[in-house]
Structures are given as structure tokens and as C-alpha cells.
Amino acid sequence: MIGIVDYGSGNVSAIATIFKQLKVPHLVTGDHEELAAADRYILPGVGAFDQVMSDLIRLGLRDVLNEQVLGKGKKAMGICVGMQILAESSEEGELPGLGWIPGRVRRIDAAAINALPKLPHMGWNSLSLRKPAPIFADVDIERGFYFLHSYYFDALHPEHILATVNYGRDMACAVNRDNVFGMQFHPEKSHGNGINLFRNFAEA
């Protein structure tokens, strides 16, 4: 059972629709007991870093997720801002992140970008894999994924970077540490590639 964590942020219905299509048991919930019963988690995210962290704390979900993901080793994947809150901190806000993957979220340097509009980085982009990653099995890396963001995950340790995207410079767009994954792009808006990514996460 995949728990799609409902903290009032993110396109949870679109994510749930894909898992329904894949016939993967899932539940959109913010209930502590239901989340504790799940095998793995999706942390969606649309919006600002501090707002998402504030909602997680207010709803008591940070402690529940820490217990299940860090304490019990259950798999989790953060998407967009859901990826960014995996970091220790962010230039976008003042609250600490979950700190599951060492690093800081930084604003994309608009001065290094020639294309207009410079920010946010929006649209389809190919990826560059840094190392073999089963979660990208059957994914067309050249076609890539759909992005919409102005901040990126600056991982402290290069070995935690699975893939990068180039937008003015190479930036981490997929990170992984043990049982925790983060994807800066939106799999739920990325058609076949997104479906394959969710399938891989469900089966990992």
C-alpha cells in the first residue's frame, strides 16, 4: 500500500489516478494510523518550502514520517517541493527541512540563463543520469520529464545525485539516499515516463 501524504499541497488526485491505472493499492491520507500502515510514501508538493513544512508540523505528519521512513526504513519519494523538503534547509524559507538527504535548496541563478522567461524553469527537459538507477528503468531519458520550479536541490554529497537537468547549469533533479528518493520534476504530468517511474517505485 502506497500512502500519498495529504498535507494540503500537491496534485494528489493526478498521482492517485496513475496508481489506480497501474492497479497499485494506494491511499490519499493525512491520517496517522493509515500512514503507519502503508508500505511506502509519496510526498507531493506544489507551493513554498515553509508552507509545506509548516503544514507537516501542524498536522503532526513530520513525526509520523520520520518514524516510518527513518525508523522503520520504509521507502519514500518526494516530488517537486516534496523533494525539496527532504533537504536540511532552503533559501526560499526559514524553517528546517526533514533533513533526510544532506543538502540545501537554492534558487536557480537567472543570470546564467539565456532563454526567456528565465524563471521558473518550466516545460519538458531531458535528464543526464549520474549512475545506474532501477527507478529509471524503461524511462526515455532523452524525452525526460515536465518541470516547473525556481529552486533546486544542492546535494551535499555527489553520491546522492541520481540525475541532473541542464538549465543555465547542471542541477540535481533526482536524488537518493538509501530508502529515500526525490524528483524535482512532475511525474504525474510526464505521461509514459511518469507512469513508468511510479511503477518502478511501487515495485522497488
Secondary structure as UniProt FT lines:
FT   STRAND          2..5
FT   HELIX           12..21
FT   TURN            22..23
FT   STRAND          26..29
FT   HELIX           32..37
FT   STRAND          40..43
FT   HELIX           49..58
FT   TURN            59..60
FT   HELIX           61..65
FT   HELIX           66..71
FT   STRAND          75..79
FT   HELIX           81..84
FT   TURN            85..86
FT   STRAND          89..90
FT   TURN            91..92
FT   STRAND          103..107
FT   HELIX           110..112
FT   STRAND          121..125
FT   STRAND          128..129
FT   HELIX           134..136
FT   TURN            137..138
FT   TURN            141..143
FT   STRAND          145..149
FT   STRAND          151..155
FT   HELIX           158..160
FT   STRAND          161..166
FT   STRAND          170..177
FT   TURN            178..179
FT   STRAND          180..183
FT   HELIX           187..189
FT   HELIX           191..203
//
